Amino acid sequence: MTKRIGFLGPRATFTHLAVQSFFGNEVEEVSYSTIPQCIDAVAEGKIDFAVVPTENALEGSVNLTFDYLIHEQPLYIVGEIVAPIEQHFMVHPSRKNDWEKITRVYSHPHAIAQCHKFLHQNFKGIPYDTATSTGAAARHVSQHPDEAVAAIANELAAKEYGLEIVKENIHDYHYNHTRFAILHPSRKLEYTSPHLTPEKEKTTLMITLPADDQSGALHQVLSAFTWRKLNLSKIESRPMKTGLGNYFFIIDIDMQLDDVLIPGAKAELEALGCSVKLLGSYEAYSIKKNIGNGV
């Protein structure tokens, strides 16, 4: 049976491009207008996997994704895709010759932030309207040819919605990558890409410190991994939403879940009064060619 893959839509978002690069043509693609809708769909069994953005090299984590996974839908990360990002400035073809006179720019908030220098130098003072994705921004521009508006999106979005790219690669920094998570209700169900080769293995944990706020608790957490020589590639705090100063930590370990080291660290942390939850143990893939801009 053909797998159904959900992604942040509409078509031609960066998430959609990541899905195409990872899964190829062997799956049925299903777009959703928001990240929560996509996550809900896989939790309810409407699709087999959900692909959502989790982090951008320039703008940091996509907080909505992790907050929704922690507080609303406890799914597992069963795979990861890292993709290089390119941002383009596009208008309706009727605006090609006077694109510098546009009065409004549409895109996802991360994409707008990634292109701050270009926008500040060329369109200082004009309003920026946020969209749920870069693909949605491109679609909006294509549907409003009479408005002096532009979108920031990827090359596929320009082709999909018949827009004209008037400035290429407008992002502020050359190194711009986005990380996407492949989500499923079961942590043991994995999907191996028929088109990409995994680059490394990872485990992601959520850790909550002891309720009594012990002195040096975070140091003790890190020590549990350090003496076991477990390499942490990421540690990030997010609010528990239960009061000021209450946080949980997302930690990435550069190895898959084993039978000794990670379980041993987990047991040590729990003995200290910490809460430890496995968010996923999975293979990480990288797309080498530029696919677009993240969301």
C-alpha atoms as one frame of an Amber mdcrd trajectory, in Angstrom:
protein
   0.000   0.000   0.000   1.270   3.467  -0.900   2.416   5.495   2.101   0.653
   8.817   2.736   3.051  11.596   3.734   1.759  14.814   5.273   3.674  18.086
   5.081   3.336  21.799   5.741   1.685  23.060   2.580   0.536  24.156   0.168
   2.575  22.608  -2.611   6.072  23.996  -3.230   6.928  24.791   0.380  10.390
  23.807   1.540   8.876  21.009   3.567   7.256  19.714   0.379  10.633  19.786
  -1.377  12.201  17.859   1.508   9.441  15.235   1.197  10.090  14.869  -2.528
  13.845  14.528  -2.030  13.487  11.966   0.768  10.505   9.848  -0.327  10.561
  10.336  -4.106   7.507   9.414  -6.174   6.695   6.249  -4.235   4.304   7.998
  -1.823   1.080   9.996  -1.789   1.659  13.608  -0.739  -0.901  15.326   1.510
  -0.523  19.033   2.328  -1.746  20.809   5.474  -1.967  24.539   6.046  -0.402
  24.501   9.536   2.106  22.444  11.525  -0.482  21.406  14.177  -2.886  20.169
  11.477  -0.115  18.043   9.981   0.872  16.611  13.372  -2.764  15.912  14.288
  -3.279  14.037  11.022  -0.529  11.484  11.687  -1.619  11.134  15.342  -5.146
  10.314  14.147  -3.946   7.816  11.532  -5.044   9.871   8.520  -1.501   9.756
   7.134   1.456   7.425   7.685   4.152  10.021   8.414   4.257  13.772   9.005
   7.200  15.946   7.934   7.548  19.283   9.720  10.359  21.838  10.146  12.139
  21.852  13.516  15.138  24.167  13.176  16.751  26.701  10.853  20.452  27.547
  10.930  19.750  31.296  10.917  16.551  31.599  12.954  16.904  28.697  15.383
  14.220  26.256  16.446  10.675  26.209  15.118   9.179  26.438  18.590   5.648
  25.599  17.460   6.750  22.127  16.377   8.368  21.091  19.671   5.756  22.795
  21.831   2.968  20.964  20.025   4.783  17.635  20.306   5.376  18.131  24.021
   2.095  19.672  25.114  -0.480  18.394  22.591   0.492  15.347  20.513   3.244
  13.104  21.936   4.584  11.616  18.709   8.055  10.222  18.027  10.775  11.447
  15.703  11.567   8.487  13.447  13.813  10.272  10.949  15.483  13.586  10.202
  16.164  15.487   6.973  18.607  18.407   6.756  18.321  20.527   3.623  20.208
  23.576   2.283  18.017  26.643   1.802  17.785  29.347  -0.863  15.445  32.350
  -0.657  14.176  34.185  -3.749  12.200  37.404  -4.222   9.299  36.934  -6.652
   6.387  38.908  -8.075   3.474  38.402 -10.420   4.699  38.544 -14.068   2.724
  41.752 -14.561   5.000  43.392 -11.947   8.270  42.189 -13.444   9.366  45.583
 -14.788   8.374  47.656 -11.752   9.026  45.199  -8.938  10.973  47.811  -6.977
   7.687  49.673  -6.462   5.951  46.891  -4.543   4.228  48.021  -1.352   3.988
  44.787   0.641   5.985  41.561   1.103   4.457  38.175   2.012   6.259  35.176
   3.476   6.709  32.948   6.498   8.151  34.842   9.524  11.380  32.805   9.412
  11.888  33.573   5.733  11.335  37.305   6.307  13.833  37.268   9.172  16.385
  35.377   7.066  16.271  38.148   4.445  16.402  41.143   6.787  19.378  42.848
   5.122  17.898  42.701   1.625  14.512  43.960   2.803  16.034  46.719   4.936
  18.187  47.987   2.081  15.572  47.790  -0.665  12.138  48.047   0.983  12.694
  49.915   4.211   9.428  50.985   5.790   7.008  48.836   3.804   4.913  46.277
   5.727   5.735  42.577   5.830   2.726  40.252   6.037   3.282  36.789   7.469
   1.934  33.605   5.888   1.715  30.053   7.245   4.408  29.021   4.738   6.442
  30.418   1.865   4.303  28.378  -0.517   1.162  30.021   0.846   2.784  33.430
   0.354   3.611  32.648  -3.287   0.076  31.393  -3.884  -1.343  34.605  -2.414
   0.739  36.762  -4.735  -0.326  34.723  -7.757  -3.985  35.136  -6.783  -3.732
  38.940  -6.435  -2.171  40.228  -9.681  -3.683  43.681  -9.192  -1.834  44.254
  -5.909   1.741  45.581  -5.716   2.945  42.653  -3.595   5.889  40.244  -3.588
   6.685  36.907  -1.963   9.814  35.318  -0.564   9.823  31.641  -1.500  11.736
  28.963  -3.397  12.228  28.292  -7.086   9.607  25.540  -7.212   7.026  27.934
  -5.719   7.712  30.398  -8.547   7.100  27.644 -11.101   4.105  26.184  -9.268
   2.285  29.521  -8.987   3.522  31.257 -12.143   5.600  33.963 -10.493   8.682
  35.793 -11.740  11.896  35.630  -9.686  13.400  39.120  -9.810  16.141  38.628
  -7.185  17.799  35.306  -6.368  19.446  34.199  -3.136  18.413  37.160  -0.996
  19.057  35.466   2.364  21.492  37.257   4.658  24.014  34.432   5.096  25.345
  31.834   2.693  25.001  28.905   5.097  21.264  28.457   5.495  19.908  24.997
   6.278  16.662  23.729   7.750  16.139  20.560   9.758  12.912  18.568   9.293
  11.530  15.820  11.526   9.670  12.756  10.275   6.984  11.952  12.854   4.991
   8.810  13.701   3.024   7.539  16.744   5.405   4.575  17.192   9.124   5.143
  17.853  10.003   1.710  16.450   8.559   2.344  13.009  11.224   3.759  10.709
  11.294   4.546   7.003  14.517   4.252   5.047  14.869   6.697   2.171  15.213
   5.005  -1.224  17.081   8.070  -2.513  19.344   9.255   0.321  22.011   7.634
   2.483  21.870   8.267   6.247  24.788  10.338   7.547  24.509   9.643  11.266
  22.322   8.259  14.035  20.672  10.377  16.735  18.588  10.144  19.881  16.480
  13.044  21.186  15.439  13.299  24.827  13.217  15.663  26.789  14.499  16.285
  30.309  12.725  18.097  33.131  14.769  19.149  36.164  13.730  18.213  39.734
  10.769  20.162  41.085  12.715  21.306  44.163  15.177  23.272  41.966  18.342
  21.683  43.352  21.555  23.668  43.099  23.701  22.492  40.171  20.968  20.272
  38.728  21.727  21.143  35.104  25.434  20.497  35.687  24.563  17.056  37.053
  22.432  16.380  33.968  25.296  17.193  31.623  27.747  15.181  33.724  25.613
  12.048  33.283  26.341  12.227  29.559  29.908  13.539  29.806  31.488  10.713
  31.793  29.820   8.187  29.468  31.426  10.051  26.519  28.030  10.652  24.905
  28.335  13.576  22.476  25.514  16.109  22.762  24.986  17.991  19.500  22.207
  20.179  20.901  20.725  21.320  24.206  17.850  23.782  24.257  15.401  24.960
  26.895  11.684  25.589  26.407   9.112  26.831  28.938   6.922  24.216  30.600
   3.990  26.679  30.427   3.329  26.066  34.125   4.934  29.236  35.500   7.944
  31.515  35.195  11.273  29.719  35.536   9.869  26.274  34.735  11.655  24.745
  31.746  12.246  21.447  30.002  15.352  20.687  27.950  15.627  19.107  24.513
  18.885  17.183  24.116  20.246  15.535  20.957  22.748  12.688  21.365  24.867
  11.611  18.391  24.038   7.913  18.560  20.977   5.713  18.430  19.428   4.278
  21.575  21.584   1.415  22.873  21.196  -1.087  25.702  23.744   0.404  28.114
  24.942   4.013  27.790  21.775   6.016  27.151  19.596   3.838  29.451  22.298
   4.243  32.116  22.267   8.032  31.754  18.471   8.012  31.907  18.482   5.937
  35.114  21.060   8.254  36.695  19.009  11.351  35.855  15.816   9.802  37.203
  17.646   8.956  40.425  18.441  12.680  40.721  14.732  13.467  40.446  14.690
  14.425  36.772  11.985  13.350  34.353  13.352  11.852  31.122  11.263  11.158
  28.010  12.452   9.641  24.739  11.339  11.754  21.771  12.982   9.542  19.183
  15.958   7.453  18.101  16.512   7.638  14.377  18.731   8.087  11.320  19.591
  11.567  10.032  19.829  12.339   6.323  21.219  15.334   4.440  20.142  16.673
   1.055  23.154  17.988  -0.838  21.453  20.054  -3.537  19.717  23.325  -2.733
  15.966  22.793  -2.411  14.583  26.084  -1.125  13.943  27.908   2.116  12.724
  25.912   5.053   9.000  26.451   5.463
